[in-house]
Amino acid sequence: MKVNTLASDTMPAAAATRRTIRAIVGASAGNMVEWFDFFVYSYCSLYFAHAFFPSGNRTTELLNTAGVFAAGFLMRPVGGWLFGRIADRSGRRKAMLMSVLMMCGGSLAIALLPTYAQIGVAAPALLLAARCVQGLSVGGEYGTSATYMSEIAQAGRRGFFSSFQYVTIIAGQIAALFVVVLLQQWLSHADLVSWGWRIPFALGALGALVAVYLRRSLEETTTARTRHSAQAGTIAALLAHKRSVVTVIGFTAGGSLAYYTFTAYMQKYLVNSAGMSVKTASGLMMAALIVFMFMQPVVGALSDRIGRRRSMLLFGVLAMLGTVPMLDALRNVSSPYWAFFLVVIALAVLSFYTAISGLIKAELFPPEVRALGVGLPYAIANALFGGSAEYAALSLKVAGVETVFFWYVTAACAVVALVAFFMREPAEGGYLRD
């Protein structure tokens, strides 16, 4: 066993805390913007689906936009490899700056895209291209930001501080949904369908420029010796940690599928399956996500006491047992208040995964291959399971077998429980040899 000791572990406690907070604020600003830009697509698709995929059938239009959403995820493995290599060989800071700039470009492109009525099939093709750029960016963002936050955090409090990665991911979702809710109040449905859906994408591009400014001041967590290692950021070095790679894939498969089911897809599920209005579902999900966001540091701090393995095991077992009854109850819910309660319960279970998701993966790899080790396996599993969640759910609904999706999520969460049961507890600030 080898432990990577960081400067924050040897600083006086007060100075280390201030240093950690400053670094996490800077990193989190970019992380939030990245996920705001990425999730705006999901929340606005109810308004722009017809502009790129006109068919006259709402579910079919949503299915096509969900297909583009899933296609963006296919670029994540490329982003995980590219930015993981950059982060391990050139530093975390450089990789995070490049990823947020790329997200800015993708959002600006979508804000300015002409519609199908204006340029025909070129419109959905350009939408797909812009989403692929964003997918490449987010594929690199997760691994580098998770690695950076795990390295900058103080020993004994890494669960608490690292949980702010998902605080900002969720905050990005909330901000995206909040902007959509505000637009629903200020603009008519006709205006939203015509041009209003472009506003959130333009705001995301502007926010990304602010994030670039903040990230320029981040301190680097890697050393020159680590970055110049012959093994830094290489696939060969990553494959020397096969057990850790399989663990990351197993955790991500169930965790990301559950995450996108109960966050990004849930708004559409409440509208399409439970029969709620778009405004009611949007407001409900915004409130639920705010509660979810505040759960992260609480559960992260809990993981510092009970361990990462036990936290992940709790998620896997509870999600395996509760997914089918939860989704079935939400499909038949009539009261928005009861729906809110059920969604919050589901998100509380999910918190045992999200609060430590990046940290438990980062603690499995040595520093010279850590960003690649977190980013690439995560991106592969996320593309296969998380990115396809909406498409799979809507496809099964169209086929008349919607409940099959419930069991699919259950099976993926069972994999998480199985992997957590057989894993060893990661070392504090270090990694386990395979």
LONU-957215 format. One record per residue (C-alpha): residue number from 1; residue in one letter; x, y, z. Coordinates in steps of 0.2 Angstrom, whole numbers, plus 2048, in hexadecimal, padded with zeros to 3 digits. Layout:
N
<atom NUM,'A',<X,Y,Z>>
...
***
This chain:
434
<atom 1,'M',<800,800,800>>
<atom 2,'K',<806,811,7FB>>
<atom 3,'V',<7FF,821,802>>
<atom 4,'N',<800,832,7F8>>
<atom 5,'T',<803,840,805>>
<atom 6,'L',<7FE,851,800>>
<atom 7,'A',<803,862,807>>
<atom 8,'S',<7F2,864,80F>>
<atom 9,'D',<7F5,855,81A>>
<atom 10,'T',<805,85E,822>>
<atom 11,'M',<7FE,870,823>>
<atom 12,'P',<7F7,877,833>>
<atom 13,'A',<7E4,873,834>>
<atom 14,'A',<7DE,884,832>>
<atom 15,'A',<7E9,888,823>>
<atom 16,'A',<7E5,878,81B>>
<atom 17,'T',<7D2,87B,81D>>
<atom 18,'R',<7D4,88C,815>>
<atom 19,'R',<7DE,885,807>>
<atom 20,'T',<7D2,877,803>>
<atom 21,'I',<7C3,882,803>>
<atom 22,'R',<7CB,88F,7F7>>
<atom 23,'A',<7D0,881,7EB>>
<atom 24,'I',<7BF,878,7EC>>
<atom 25,'V',<7B6,888,7E9>>
<atom 26,'G',<7C1,88B,7D9>>
<atom 27,'A',<7BF,879,7D3>>
<atom 28,'S',<7AC,879,7D7>>
<atom 29,'A',<7A8,888,7CD>>
<atom 30,'G',<7AE,880,7BD>>
<atom 31,'N',<7A6,86F,7C2>>
<atom 32,'M',<795,878,7C5>>
<atom 33,'V',<796,881,7B4>>
<atom 34,'E',<79B,871,7AB>>
<atom 35,'W',<78C,868,7B2>>
<atom 36,'F',<780,876,7B0>>
<atom 37,'D',<784,876,79D>>
<atom 38,'F',<782,864,79C>>
<atom 39,'F',<772,862,7A5>>
<atom 40,'V',<76A,871,79C>>
<atom 41,'Y',<768,866,78D>>
<atom 42,'S',<75D,85A,797>>
<atom 43,'Y',<752,866,79F>>
<atom 44,'C',<74F,871,78F>>
<atom 45,'S',<74C,862,784>>
<atom 46,'L',<73A,863,787>>
<atom 47,'Y',<73A,874,77E>>
<atom 48,'F',<746,871,770>>
<atom 49,'A',<744,85F,76B>>
<atom 50,'H',<738,864,75D>>
<atom 51,'A',<744,871,756>>
<atom 52,'F',<751,863,752>>
<atom 53,'F',<746,853,750>>
<atom 54,'P',<735,858,74A>>
<atom 55,'S',<729,849,74A>>
<atom 56,'G',<719,84F,752>>
<atom 57,'N',<71A,842,760>>
<atom 58,'R',<721,848,771>>
<atom 59,'T',<729,838,777>>
<atom 60,'T',<731,835,766>>
<atom 61,'E',<739,846,766>>
<atom 62,'L',<73F,844,778>>
<atom 63,'L',<746,833,773>>
<atom 64,'N',<750,83B,766>>
<atom 65,'T',<757,848,771>>
<atom 66,'A',<75B,83B,77E>>
<atom 67,'G',<764,832,770>>
<atom 68,'V',<76F,841,76E>>
<atom 69,'F',<771,843,781>>
<atom 70,'A',<777,831,781>>
<atom 71,'A',<783,834,772>>
<atom 72,'G',<78C,842,77C>>
<atom 73,'F',<790,835,789>>
<atom 74,'L',<799,82A,77C>>
<atom 75,'M',<7A6,838,77B>>
<atom 76,'R',<7A9,837,78E>>
<atom 77,'P',<7B5,828,78D>>
<atom 78,'V',<7C0,832,780>>
<atom 79,'G',<7BF,841,78C>>
<atom 80,'G',<7C3,836,79B>>
<atom 81,'W',<7D2,830,792>>
<atom 82,'L',<7D8,840,78B>>
<atom 83,'F',<7D6,84B,79A>>
<atom 84,'G',<7DB,83E,7A6>>
<atom 85,'R',<7EC,83C,79C>>
<atom 86,'I',<7ED,84F,79C>>
<atom 87,'A',<7EA,850,7AF>>
<atom 88,'D',<7F6,843,7B3>>
<atom 89,'R',<804,849,7A8>>
<atom 90,'S',<801,85C,7A8>>
<atom 91,'G',<7F8,85F,7B8>>
<atom 92,'R',<7E6,860,7BE>>
<atom 93,'R',<7E4,872,7BC>>
<atom 94,'K',<7E8,873,7A9>>
<atom 95,'A',<7DC,864,7A6>>
<atom 96,'M',<7CE,86D,7AF>>
<atom 97,'L',<7D0,87D,7A6>>
<atom 98,'M',<7D0,875,795>>
<atom 99,'S',<7C0,86B,799>>
<atom 100,'V',<7B6,87A,79F>>
<atom 101,'L',<7BB,884,78F>>
<atom 102,'M',<7B5,875,784>>
<atom 103,'M',<7A4,875,78D>>
<atom 104,'C',<7A3,888,78A>>
<atom 105,'G',<7A5,885,777>>
<atom 106,'G',<798,877,777>>
<atom 107,'S',<78B,881,780>>
<atom 108,'L',<78D,891,775>>
<atom 109,'A',<78B,886,766>>
<atom 110,'I',<77A,87F,76C>>
<atom 111,'A',<774,890,770>>
<atom 112,'L',<777,896,75E>>
<atom 113,'L',<772,887,755>>
<atom 114,'P',<765,889,747>>
<atom 115,'T',<756,87D,747>>
<atom 116,'Y',<751,86F,73C>>
<atom 117,'A',<744,87A,733>>
<atom 118,'Q',<753,886,72E>>
<atom 119,'I',<761,87A,729>>
<atom 120,'G',<759,869,729>>
<atom 121,'V',<762,859,72E>>
<atom 122,'A',<772,864,732>>
<atom 123,'A',<769,86A,741>>
<atom 124,'P',<769,85A,74B>>
<atom 125,'A',<77A,856,744>>
<atom 126,'L',<781,866,74B>>
<atom 127,'L',<778,863,75C>>
<atom 128,'L',<780,852,75D>>
<atom 129,'A',<791,859,759>>
<atom 130,'A',<78F,866,767>>
<atom 131,'R',<789,859,773>>
<atom 132,'C',<798,84E,76F>>
<atom 133,'V',<7A4,85D,773>>
<atom 134,'Q',<79B,85F,784>>
<atom 135,'G',<79C,84D,787>>
<atom 136,'L',<7AF,84D,784>>
<atom 137,'S',<7B0,85B,790>>
<atom 138,'V',<7A6,853,79E>>
<atom 139,'G',<7AF,843,79C>>
<atom 140,'G',<7BF,84C,7A0>>
<atom 141,'E',<7B7,857,7AE>>
<atom 142,'Y',<7B1,849,7B9>>
<atom 143,'G',<7C2,840,7BB>>
<atom 144,'T',<7CD,84F,7BD>>
<atom 145,'S',<7C1,858,7C9>>
<atom 146,'A',<7BF,849,7D4>>
<atom 147,'T',<7D1,846,7D4>>
<atom 148,'Y',<7D5,858,7D8>>
<atom 149,'M',<7C8,859,7E6>>
<atom 150,'S',<7CE,848,7EE>>
<atom 151,'E',<7E0,84F,7EE>>
<atom 152,'I',<7DD,860,7F4>>
<atom 153,'A',<7D2,85A,803>>
<atom 154,'Q',<7D9,858,815>>
<atom 155,'A',<7DC,846,81C>>
<atom 156,'G',<7CE,840,827>>
<atom 157,'R',<7C2,84C,81E>>
<atom 158,'R',<7C4,847,80C>>
<atom 159,'G',<7B2,840,80B>>
<atom 160,'F',<7AB,850,811>>
<atom 161,'F',<7B5,85B,805>>
<atom 162,'S',<7B4,850,7F6>>
<atom 163,'S',<7A1,84F,7F7>>
<atom 164,'F',<7A1,861,7F1>>
<atom 165,'Q',<7A5,85A,7E0>>
<atom 166,'Y',<793,853,7DF>>
<atom 167,'V',<78D,863,7E8>>
<atom 168,'T',<792,86D,7D9>>
<atom 169,'I',<78C,860,7CD>>
<atom 170,'I',<77B,860,7D5>>
<atom 171,'A',<77C,873,7D6>>
<atom 172,'G',<77F,874,7C4>>
<atom 173,'Q',<76F,869,7C1>>
<atom 174,'I',<765,875,7CD>>
<atom 175,'A',<76C,884,7C4>>
<atom 176,'A',<767,87D,7B3>>
<atom 177,'L',<755,878,7BA>>
<atom 178,'F',<754,889,7C3>>
<atom 179,'V',<757,893,7B3>>
<atom 180,'V',<74A,888,7AA>>
<atom 181,'V',<73D,88B,7B7>>
<atom 182,'L',<740,89E,7B7>>
<atom 183,'L',<73E,89E,7A4>>
<atom 184,'Q',<72E,894,7A6>>
<atom 185,'Q',<728,8A2,7B1>>
<atom 186,'W',<72E,8B1,7A6>>
<atom 187,'L',<72B,8AA,795>>
<atom 188,'S',<71C,8A2,78D>>
<atom 189,'H',<71C,890,787>>
<atom 190,'A',<71D,896,775>>
<atom 191,'D',<72C,8A1,778>>
<atom 192,'L',<735,893,781>>
<atom 193,'V',<732,888,773>>
<atom 194,'S',<737,895,766>>
<atom 195,'W',<747,89D,76D>>
<atom 196,'G',<747,89D,780>>
<atom 197,'W',<74F,88C,782>>
<atom 198,'R',<75F,893,77B>>
<atom 199,'I',<762,89F,78A>>
<atom 200,'P',<768,892,796>>
<atom 201,'F',<775,88C,78A>>
<atom 202,'A',<77B,89E,787>>
<atom 203,'L',<77C,8A0,79A>>
<atom 204,'G',<786,890,79C>>
<atom 205,'A',<793,896,78F>>
<atom 206,'L',<795,8A7,799>>
<atom 207,'G',<797,89E,7A9>>
<atom 208,'A',<7A4,893,7A2>>
<atom 209,'L',<7AF,8A2,79F>>
<atom 210,'V',<7AD,8A7,7B1>>
<atom 211,'A',<7B2,896,7B7>>
<atom 212,'V',<7C2,897,7AC>>
<atom 213,'Y',<7C7,8A7,7B5>>
<atom 214,'L',<7C5,89E,7C6>>
<atom 215,'R',<7CE,88E,7C1>>
<atom 216,'R',<7DD,898,7BC>>
<atom 217,'S',<7E2,89B,7CE>>
<atom 218,'L',<7E1,889,7D3>>
<atom 219,'E',<7F0,881,7DB>>
<atom 220,'E',<7F7,871,7D3>>
<atom 221,'T',<7F6,861,7DE>>
<atom 222,'T',<802,856,7D4>>
<atom 223,'T',<815,857,7D5>>
<atom 224,'A',<821,858,7C7>>
<atom 225,'R',<828,847,7CB>>
<atom 226,'T',<816,83F,7C9>>
<atom 227,'R',<812,849,7B9>>
<atom 228,'H',<823,844,7B1>>
<atom 229,'S',<822,832,7B5>>
<atom 230,'A',<822,826,7A6>>
<atom 231,'Q',<812,81E,7AC>>
<atom 232,'A',<809,82F,7AE>>
<atom 233,'G',<7F8,82E,7A5>>
<atom 234,'T',<7FB,81E,79B>>
<atom 235,'I',<7EF,810,798>>
<atom 236,'A',<7FD,803,79C>>
<atom 237,'A',<7FF,80B,7AD>>
<atom 238,'L',<7EC,80B,7B0>>
<atom 239,'L',<7EB,7F8,7AB>>
<atom 240,'A',<7F7,7F4,7B9>>
<atom 241,'H',<7E8,7F8,7C4>>
<atom 242,'K',<7DB,7ED,7BD>>
<atom 243,'R',<7D1,7EA,7CD>>
<atom 244,'S',<7CF,7FC,7D0>>
<atom 245,'V',<7C9,7FF,7BE>>
<atom 246,'V',<7BC,7F2,7C0>>
<atom 247,'T',<7B7,7F9,7D0>>
<atom 248,'V',<7B4,80A,7C9>>
<atom 249,'I',<7AA,803,7BA>>
<atom 250,'G',<79F,7F9,7C6>>
<atom 251,'F',<79C,808,7D1>>
<atom 252,'T',<798,814,7C3>>
<atom 253,'A',<78D,808,7B9>>
<atom 254,'G',<780,807,7C7>>
<atom 255,'G',<783,818,7CF>>
<atom 256,'S',<782,822,7BF>>
<atom 257,'L',<773,819,7B8>>
<atom 258,'A',<76A,81C,7C9>>
<atom 259,'Y',<770,82E,7C9>>
<atom 260,'Y',<76A,833,7B8>>
<atom 261,'T',<759,829,7BB>>
<atom 262,'F',<755,833,7CB>>
<atom 263,'T',<75C,844,7C5>>
<atom 264,'A',<75C,848,7B2>>
<atom 265,'Y',<74F,83B,7AD>>
<atom 266,'M',<743,83E,7BC>>
<atom 267,'Q',<73C,84E,7B5>>
<atom 268,'K',<737,845,7A5>>
<atom 269,'Y',<731,836,7AF>>
<atom 270,'L',<725,840,7B9>>
<atom 271,'V',<71E,849,7AA>>
<atom 272,'N',<71D,83A,79E>>
<atom 273,'S',<719,82C,7AA>>
<atom 274,'A',<711,834,7B9>>
<atom 275,'G',<707,841,7AF>>
<atom 276,'M',<70E,851,7B8>>
<atom 277,'S',<70F,862,7AF>>
<atom 278,'V',<720,867,7AA>>
<atom 279,'K',<720,876,7B6>>
<atom 280,'T',<71B,86B,7C5>>
<atom 281,'A',<729,85E,7C1>>
<atom 282,'S',<736,86B,7BE>>
<atom 283,'G',<732,874,7CF>>
<atom 284,'L',<731,863,7D8>>
<atom 285,'M',<742,85D,7D1>>
<atom 286,'M',<74A,86E,7D5>>
<atom 287,'A',<745,86D,7E7>>
<atom 288,'A',<74A,85B,7E8>>
<atom 289,'L',<75B,85E,7E1>>
<atom 290,'I',<75E,86C,7ED>>
<atom 291,'V',<75B,860,7FC>>
<atom 292,'F',<767,853,7F3>>
<atom 293,'M',<775,860,7F1>>
<atom 294,'F',<775,863,804>>
<atom 295,'M',<775,851,807>>
<atom 296,'Q',<786,84F,7FF>>
<atom 297,'P',<792,856,80D>>
<atom 298,'V',<788,84D,81A>>
<atom 299,'V',<78A,83C,812>>
<atom 300,'G',<79C,841,80D>>
<atom 301,'A',<7A0,844,81F>>
<atom 302,'L',<798,834,824>>
<atom 303,'S',<7A3,82B,819>>
<atom 304,'D',<7B2,832,822>>
<atom 305,'R',<7AB,828,831>>
<atom 306,'I',<7A4,818,82A>>
<atom 307,'G',<7B0,816,81B>>
<atom 308,'R',<7AD,818,808>>
<atom 309,'R',<7AA,805,805>>
<atom 310,'R',<79C,805,812>>
<atom 311,'S',<794,814,80B>>
<atom 312,'M',<794,80D,7F9>>
<atom 313,'L',<78D,7FC,800>>
<atom 314,'L',<77F,806,808>>
<atom 315,'F',<77B,80E,7F7>>
<atom 316,'G',<77B,7FE,7ED>>
<atom 317,'V',<770,7F4,7F9>>
<atom 318,'L',<763,801,7FC>>
<atom 319,'A',<762,806,7EA>>
<atom 320,'M',<761,7F3,7E5>>
<atom 321,'L',<752,7F1,7F1>>
<atom 322,'G',<749,801,7EE>>
<atom 323,'T',<74A,806,7DC>>
<atom 324,'V',<73C,7FC,7D5>>
<atom 325,'P',<72F,801,7E3>>
<atom 326,'M',<735,813,7E2>>
<atom 327,'L',<733,815,7CF>>
<atom 328,'D',<723,80B,7CF>>
<atom 329,'A',<71C,817,7DD>>
<atom 330,'L',<722,827,7D4>>
<atom 331,'R',<719,820,7C4>>
<atom 332,'N',<709,81F,7CD>>
<atom 333,'V',<70B,82F,7D8>>
<atom 334,'S',<6FD,83C,7D8>>
<atom 335,'S',<703,849,7E4>>
<atom 336,'P',<712,853,7E0>>
<atom 337,'Y',<716,854,7F3>>
<atom 338,'W',<717,841,7F4>>
<atom 339,'A',<721,840,7E4>>
<atom 340,'F',<72D,84D,7EC>>
<atom 341,'F',<72F,842,7FB>>
<atom 342,'L',<732,832,7F1>>
<atom 343,'V',<73F,83B,7E6>>
<atom 344,'V',<748,841,7F6>>
<atom 345,'I',<749,830,7FD>>
<atom 346,'A',<750,829,7ED>>
<atom 347,'L',<75D,837,7ED>>
<atom 348,'A',<762,834,7FF>>
<atom 349,'V',<766,822,7FA>>
<atom 350,'L',<770,828,7EB>>
<atom 351,'S',<77A,834,7F6>>
<atom 352,'F',<784,825,7FD>>
<atom 353,'Y',<78B,824,7EC>>
<atom 354,'T',<78C,836,7E6>>
<atom 355,'A',<794,83D,7F5>>
<atom 356,'I',<7A3,832,7F4>>
<atom 357,'S',<7A3,82D,7E1>>
<atom 358,'G',<7B2,836,7DC>>
<atom 359,'L',<7BC,833,7EC>>
<atom 360,'I',<7BA,821,7ED>>
<atom 361,'K',<7C0,81F,7DB>>
<atom 362,'A',<7CF,82B,7DD>>
<atom 363,'E',<7D5,821,7ED>>
<atom 364,'L',<7D6,812,7E2>>
<atom 365,'F',<7E5,818,7D7>>
<atom 366,'P',<7F6,820,7D9>>
<atom 367,'P',<7F9,832,7D5>>
<atom 368,'E',<802,82F,7C4>>
<atom 369,'V',<7F2,827,7BD>>
<atom 370,'R',<7E5,82D,7C8>>
<atom 371,'A',<7DB,839,7BD>>
<atom 372,'L',<7DC,82C,7AF>>
<atom 373,'G',<7D7,81E,7BB>>
<atom 374,'V',<7C8,828,7C1>>
<atom 375,'G',<7C3,830,7B0>>
<atom 376,'L',<7C4,822,7A3>>
<atom 377,'P',<7BB,813,7AC>>
<atom 378,'Y',<7AE,81F,7B3>>
<atom 379,'A',<7AB,827,7A1>>
<atom 380,'I',<7A9,816,799>>
<atom 381,'A',<79D,80F,7A6>>
<atom 382,'N',<794,820,7A7>>
<atom 383,'A',<792,820,794>>
<atom 384,'L',<78B,80F,794>>
<atom 385,'F',<77F,810,7A2>>
<atom 386,'G',<77D,822,7A8>>
<atom 387,'G',<77C,82A,796>>
<atom 388,'S',<76F,81D,790>>
<atom 389,'A',<764,81F,79F>>
<atom 390,'E',<757,82A,797>>
<atom 391,'Y',<758,822,786>>
<atom 392,'A',<755,811,78E>>
<atom 393,'A',<747,817,799>>
<atom 394,'L',<73E,81F,78B>>
<atom 395,'S',<741,811,77F>>
<atom 396,'L',<739,804,78B>>
<atom 397,'K',<72B,810,78E>>
<atom 398,'V',<727,811,77B>>
<atom 399,'A',<728,7FE,77A>>
<atom 400,'G',<71B,7FD,788>>
<atom 401,'V',<727,7F4,795>>
<atom 402,'E',<72C,803,7A0>>
<atom 403,'T',<72E,7F9,7AF>>
<atom 404,'V',<73D,7EF,7A7>>
<atom 405,'F',<747,7FF,7AA>>
<atom 406,'F',<744,7FE,7BC>>
<atom 407,'W',<74C,7ED,7BD>>
<atom 408,'Y',<75A,7F2,7B3>>
<atom 409,'V',<75F,800,7BF>>
<atom 410,'T',<75C,7F4,7CD>>
<atom 411,'A',<769,7E7,7C5>>
<atom 412,'A',<776,7F5,7C3>>
<atom 413,'C',<774,7FA,7D5>>
<atom 414,'A',<776,7E8,7DA>>
<atom 415,'V',<787,7E8,7D1>>
<atom 416,'V',<78C,7F7,7DC>>
<atom 417,'A',<788,7ED,7EC>>
<atom 418,'L',<792,7DE,7E5>>
<atom 419,'V',<7A1,7E8,7E1>>
<atom 420,'A',<7A1,7F2,7F2>>
<atom 421,'F',<79F,7E1,7FB>>
<atom 422,'F',<7AF,7DA,7F4>>
<atom 423,'M',<7BA,7EA,7F4>>
<atom 424,'R',<7C6,7EF,801>>
<atom 425,'E',<7C5,7FF,80A>>
<atom 426,'P',<7D0,80C,800>>
<atom 427,'A',<7DE,814,80A>>
<atom 428,'E',<7DC,826,810>>
<atom 429,'G',<7E4,831,803>>
<atom 430,'G',<7ED,822,7FB>>
<atom 431,'Y',<7E8,813,7F1>>
<atom 432,'L',<7E7,800,7F1>>
<atom 433,'R',<7F3,7F5,7E7>>
<atom 434,'D',<7EA,7E8,7DC>>
***
